[in-house]
């Protein structure tokens, strides 16, 4: 009995390699949708973790940026005003401030970190003892075009910038000469300090010169009590007990600024515009020393403009908690399409070479298992860390796909081959994630080998001879 056109068309649909390839390609594109959802979920979990850490830190004290001390000397000047009604010129007395930075600034800080917990999230906070020694040169008022008689020595003061005043845990000691001065907090010290959130190496850092910088004028002020230039004393010592969270930054206020920091923290990150000249990191803690000259910073040694932005020169230390599971999980999810394509390609080669029929719905179920893998990864990594979560999720997913493939594969060795290939795929991705600096090189070499292997195993397939049963030898 002669078959109908519809029967022959259905048979062609079932046996056509081209149609099968197009079906698999469509399924891969369809699975990109939940893959994108998974990546959004990972970003959401990362954002949630950052929000919780910021909340914990805010209740303790925020990230600290320190600058100063800065000598501020008020003075009068005369401004020429044209009176249009009287058709004359008059002089109006105005008040301004002259700001002077120290010639030499030495800073020594000891950081005592601790970890605060909220649920599965951790935040690094610290207590510190900051000691500063500053030497000011006698201000040359005449060189600035300021008349000596206009200087208000009795209003002279020193200011010191602290980005979060809540972190001052005890009364600071502020010595000028041998005099211990009383200090007061203020929200306007007369100059602006950038407070930058330094990101890790996989994120773009907001520079002090960037539009994303936050500028604050918080700090403490000490009235000097001078009556004339003869009372000037340039030797200043400051002792400041300070709490903060995540990072401690400094602005190089001296013509020569030297900062030494140490603390019992084994995973510090030295960030900012300057790296330490010397540093040591061990399991017991860290120590670092910076030396910055006034040539290295983008602001002058003195000025007479209020709210000058001392930007583009911050540096310091960030206390890292080694929880990189979110970034690694997000990077891993970017290879989801590659894993799906390679797995489907392996199933396709087995299907056409061993005369096994695999239904599109079976491809969908296997693809769904490969997508669910990433939800397992992100959820487990929050509990046990990335490395353990990766292999637990891998073994669970590969085991599930292998067990399911037994239902349509006639030979157990084919299932074993599929499981082996999937383990190789996941091990390949794991190596790429860990070896970030060589990920492009390793990925290129690995993909070249995979494509070569696929060419080898598919070399005897008769792609256009659909009337014959294609056959290729896989394995021994």
C-alpha positions in Angstrom: 0.0 0.0 0.0 1.4 3.3 -1.0 2.0 5.8 1.9 0.3 9.1 1.8 2.1 12.4 1.5 1.3 13.3 5.1 2.8 10.0 6.3 5.9 10.6 4.3 6.2 14.2 5.6 5.8 13.0 9.2 8.5 10.4 8.6 10.7 13.0 7.1 10.2 15.2 10.2 11.1 12.3 12.5 14.2 11.2 10.6 15.5 14.4 9.2 18.8 15.5 10.8 18.2 19.1 9.7 14.9 19.2 11.4 16.4 17.7 14.6 19.2 20.3 14.6 16.7 23.1 14.1 14.6 21.8 16.9 17.6 21.6 19.2 18.6 25.1 18.3 15.1 26.4 19.1 15.2 24.6 22.5 18.5 26.3 23.3 17.1 29.7 22.5 14.0 28.9 24.6 16.2 28.0 27.5 17.9 31.3 27.4 14.9 32.9 29.0 15.1 31.0 32.3 18.9 31.4 32.2 18.4 35.2 32.1 16.0 34.9 35.1 18.6 33.0 37.0 21.2 35.7 36.4 18.8 38.4 37.6 18.2 36.3 40.7 21.9 36.1 41.4 22.3 39.9 41.0 19.3 40.4 43.3 20.9 38.2 46.0 24.2 40.0 45.7 22.4 43.4 46.0 20.5 42.0 49.1 23.8 41.0 50.7 25.3 44.4 50.0 22.3 46.2 51.5 22.4 44.0 54.7 26.2 44.7 55.0 25.6 48.5 54.6 22.8 48.3 57.2 25.0 46.5 59.7 27.8 48.9 59.1 25.6 52.0 59.4 24.5 51.0 62.9 28.2 50.6 64.0 29.8 53.5 62.0 30.3 54.0 58.3 33.4 53.9 56.1 35.9 56.4 57.4 37.9 59.0 55.4 40.3 61.2 57.4 42.1 64.4 56.3 44.1 67.0 58.2 44.9 68.7 60.4 44.4 71.9 58.4 45.3 75.4 59.8 42.6 77.9 59.1 43.3 81.6 59.5 40.5 84.1 58.9 41.2 87.5 57.5 39.5 90.6 56.2 39.7 91.9 52.6 38.1 94.7 50.8 35.9 94.2 47.8 35.3 97.0 45.4 31.6 97.6 44.7 30.3 100.0 42.1 27.3 102.0 43.4 25.3 102.9 40.3 22.9 105.2 42.2 25.7 107.4 43.6 27.8 106.9 40.5 30.8 106.1 42.7 32.9 103.3 44.0 32.9 102.0 47.6 34.8 99.4 49.4 33.1 96.7 51.4 34.9 94.7 54.0 34.5 90.9 53.5 35.8 88.0 55.5 37.6 85.0 54.1 39.7 82.0 55.3 43.3 81.1 54.5 43.9 77.3 54.6 47.3 75.9 55.2 48.4 72.2 55.1 51.3 70.9 57.2 54.8 70.5 55.8 55.1 67.0 57.2 52.4 64.6 58.4 53.1 61.2 60.0 50.2 58.9 60.8 50.3 55.6 62.7 47.2 53.6 63.0 46.3 50.3 64.6 43.1 48.6 63.3 41.3 46.0 65.4 38.7 44.3 63.2 35.8 42.2 64.1 32.9 40.5 62.1 29.3 41.3 62.8 26.6 38.8 61.7 23.0 39.1 60.5 21.5 35.8 59.3 23.8 34.4 56.6 25.5 37.8 56.0 28.7 39.1 57.6 30.1 42.7 57.8 33.6 43.7 58.7 33.9 46.5 61.2 36.8 47.8 63.2 38.0 49.9 66.2 41.2 51.8 65.6 43.7 54.1 67.4 44.9 56.8 65.1 48.0 58.9 66.1 49.1 61.9 64.0 52.1 64.2 64.1 52.1 67.3 62.0 54.5 70.2 61.5 53.3 73.5 60.0 55.5 76.1 58.5 54.9 79.7 59.6 52.4 81.1 57.2 53.7 83.8 54.9 50.7 86.0 54.8 52.2 88.8 52.7 53.0 86.3 49.9 49.2 85.7 49.6 48.5 89.3 49.2 47.0 89.6 52.7 47.8 92.5 54.8 49.1 91.7 58.3 46.7 94.1 60.0 43.7 92.3 58.3 44.6 88.8 59.8 42.3 87.7 62.6 44.7 85.7 64.7 42.3 85.5 67.5 39.9 83.4 65.3 42.6 81.0 64.0 41.6 77.4 64.3 42.6 73.9 63.2 40.2 71.5 61.6 40.4 67.8 61.1 38.1 65.8 58.8 36.2 62.7 60.0 33.7 61.4 57.5 31.4 59.8 60.1 31.5 61.5 63.5 29.6 58.6 65.1 32.8 56.6 64.9 34.7 58.8 67.5 34.6 56.4 70.5 36.4 58.7 73.0 37.4 62.3 73.4 40.2 63.0 70.9 43.5 64.5 72.1 44.4 67.6 70.2 47.8 69.1 71.1 49.2 72.2 69.5 52.6 72.9 71.0 52.2 71.8 74.6 48.6 72.9 74.8 45.8 70.4 74.9 43.0 72.1 73.0 39.3 71.5 73.5 37.6 70.3 70.3 34.0 70.4 69.0 32.3 68.5 66.3 31.1 70.3 63.2 29.3 69.6 60.0 31.2 72.3 58.1 35.0 72.4 58.5 35.3 74.6 55.4 36.6 72.0 53.0 35.1 68.9 51.3 36.5 65.4 51.5 35.4 62.6 49.1 34.1 59.4 50.6 34.5 56.7 48.0 33.2 53.2 48.2 36.1 51.2 46.9 34.9 48.2 44.9 36.7 44.9 44.6 38.8 43.9 41.6 35.8 42.7 39.5 33.9 46.0 39.8 34.8 49.4 38.6 36.1 51.7 41.4 34.6 55.2 41.7 37.5 57.5 41.6 37.8 60.6 43.7 37.6 62.6 40.6 34.4 60.9 39.4 31.0 62.3 39.4 29.9 59.5 41.7 31.9 60.7 44.6 30.2 61.8 47.8 31.7 64.8 49.5 31.4 65.6 53.2 32.5 68.5 55.4 32.2 66.7 58.8 35.0 66.9 61.3 36.3 68.4 64.5 37.5 71.9 65.1 39.9 73.3 67.7 40.2 77.0 68.6 43.8 78.0 68.9 43.4 81.0 71.1 46.2 83.0 69.5 46.4 86.7 69.8 49.1 87.5 67.2 51.5 85.9 64.9 54.0 85.5 67.8 51.7 82.8 69.3 52.1 80.6 66.3 53.2 77.0 67.0 53.3 74.6 64.2 53.8 71.3 66.1 50.5 69.4 66.3 49.7 66.0 67.7 46.3 64.2 67.5 45.2 61.0 69.1 41.8 59.7 67.8 40.0 56.6 68.9 37.9 55.8 65.9 35.3 53.1 64.9 34.4 52.4 61.3 33.4 49.7 58.9 34.9 48.0 55.9 37.5 50.6 54.9 39.7 53.3 56.4 41.0 56.0 54.0 43.3 59.0 54.2 43.8 62.2 52.2 47.5 63.1 52.0 47.4 66.5 53.8 51.1 67.0 54.3 53.7 68.2 51.9 55.1 64.9 52.8 52.6 62.4 54.1 53.6 59.0 55.6 51.0 56.6 56.8 51.6 53.3 58.7 48.7 50.9 59.3 48.6 47.5 60.9 46.1 45.1 62.2 45.2 41.4 62.7 43.4 40.9 59.4 44.6 38.3 56.9 42.7 39.6 53.8 43.1 43.3 53.4 42.8 45.1 50.1 45.0 48.2 49.6 42.9 50.5 47.4 42.8 54.1 46.3 45.0 56.3 44.2 48.2 55.0 45.9 49.5 51.6 46.7 51.7 51.0 49.8 55.4 51.5 49.4 55.8 48.6 51.8 53.4 45.9 52.9 53.3 42.6 54.6 50.4 40.2 54.8 50.3 36.9 56.7 47.7 34.7 58.5 48.3 36.8 61.7 47.6 40.2 60.1 48.9 42.9 57.9 51.1 46.0 58.0 51.5 48.7 55.3 53.3 52.0 54.8 52.4 54.7 52.3 54.5 57.8 51.4 52.9 60.5 49.3 54.4 63.8 48.3 52.5 67.0 47.4 53.7 66.5 43.8 51.5 63.4 43.7 48.2 65.0 44.6 45.9 67.4 42.6 45.5 70.2 45.2 47.8 72.9 46.5 49.5 73.3 49.9 47.4 76.4 50.7 44.4 78.2 49.3 41.8 80.8 50.3 38.6 79.3 48.8 36.0 77.7 51.0 34.8 74.1 50.3 37.7 73.2 48.1 37.3 69.5 47.1 40.4 67.5 48.2 39.7 64.8 45.6 41.8 62.4 43.6 44.3 61.4 46.2 42.6 59.1 48.8 44.2 55.8 49.7 43.9 53.2 52.5 42.8 49.7 53.4 39.6 47.8 52.9 38.8 44.8 55.1 37.7 42.1 52.8 35.5 39.2 54.0 36.3 36.4 51.5 32.7 35.9 50.3 33.0 36.0 46.5 30.3 33.4 45.9 28.0 35.9 44.2 30.6 37.2 41.7 31.8 33.6 40.9 28.2 32.4 40.6 27.3 35.2 38.2 30.4 34.4 36.2 29.5 30.8 36.2 26.0 31.5 35.0 27.4 33.3 32.0 28.5 29.9 30.7 25.1 28.3 31.0 24.4 28.5 27.3 27.8 26.8 26.6 26.9 23.9 28.9 23.5 23.5 27.4 24.8 23.5 23.8 27.6 21.1 24.6 25.3 18.7 26.4 22.7 18.8 23.6 25.4 18.3 21.1 26.6 15.2 22.9 23.0 13.9 23.1 22.5 14.6 19.4 25.7 12.7 18.3 24.6 9.8 20.4 21.1 9.9 19.0 22.1 9.9 15.3 25.0 7.5 15.7 23.3 4.8 17.9 19.9 5.0 16.2 18.3 6.2 19.5 15.2 8.5 19.4 15.3 11.3 21.9 12.1 13.3 22.1 12.2 17.1 22.2 10.4 17.0 25.6 13.3 14.9 26.9 15.7 17.6 25.7 13.6 20.2 27.5 13.7 18.2 30.8 17.5 17.8 30.6 17.8 21.6 29.7 15.6 22.4 32.7 17.9 20.4 35.0 20.9 22.3 33.6 19.2 25.6 34.4 18.0 24.6 37.9 21.7 23.8 38.5 22.4 27.5 39.0 19.7 28.0 41.6 21.3 25.2 43.5 24.7 26.8 43.1 23.7 30.3 44.4 21.6 28.9 47.3 24.2 26.4 48.5 27.1 28.9 48.0 25.5 31.2 50.6 25.7 28.4 53.1 28.8 26.4 52.4 30.9 28.6 50.0 31.3 28.6 46.3 33.7 25.7 45.8 31.7 23.1 47.8 28.4 24.4 46.3 29.8 24.1 42.8 30.7 20.4 43.1 27.6 19.4 45.1 25.4 21.1 42.5 27.4 19.5 39.7 27.3 16.0 41.1 23.5 16.4 41.8 22.7 17.7 38.3 25.0 15.2 36.4 23.6 12.4 38.5 20.0 13.4 37.7 20.7 13.7 34.0 22.6 10.4 34.0 19.8 8.6 35.8 17.2 10.0 33.4 19.2 9.2 30.3 19.0 5.5 31.3 15.3 5.6 30.3 16.1 6.2 26.6 19.7 5.0 26.2 20.0 1.3 25.5 23.6 0.9 26.6 24.8 1.8 30.0 28.2 2.7 28.6 26.6 5.5 26.6 25.1 6.9 29.8 28.5 6.6 31.4 30.0 8.4 28.5 27.4 11.2 28.8 28.1 11.6 32.5 31.8 11.7 31.8 31.4 14.4 29.2 29.3 16.5 31.5 31.8 16.2 34.3 34.5 17.3 31.9 32.4 20.3 30.9 31.7 21.4 34.4 35.4 20.8 35.5 36.4 22.9 32.5 34.1 25.8 33.6 35.4 25.5 37.2 39.0 25.9 36.1 38.1 28.9 34.0 36.3 30.6 37.0 39.3 30.0 39.4 42.0 31.0 36.9 40.5 34.4 36.2 43.8 35.8 34.7 44.0 32.9 32.2 40.3 32.4 31.6 40.4 33.6 28.0 43.4 31.5 27.2 42.1 28.3 28.9 38.6 28.9 27.4 40.0 29.3 23.9 42.1 26.2 24.2 39.3 24.1 25.8 36.8 25.1 23.2 39.2 24.4 20.4 39.7 20.9 21.8 36.0 20.3 22.2 35.3 21.4 18.6 38.1 19.1 17.4 36.6 16.2 19.3 33.1 16.8 17.9 34.6 17.0 14.4 36.4 13.7 15.0 33.3 11.8 16.3 31.1 13.2 13.5 33.4 12.6 10.6 31.6 9.5 9.3 28.1 10.8 9.5 26.2 11.0 6.2 24.5 14.3 6.8 22.6 14.3 3.4 22.0 10.6 3.1 18.8 10.5 5.2 17.6 7.3 3.6 20.3 5.3 5.3 20.8 5.0 9.0 23.8 7.1 9.9 26.4 5.4 12.0 29.5 6.5 13.8 31.7 4.6 16.2 31.9 6.3 19.6 34.2 4.8 22.2 35.9 1.4 22.0 
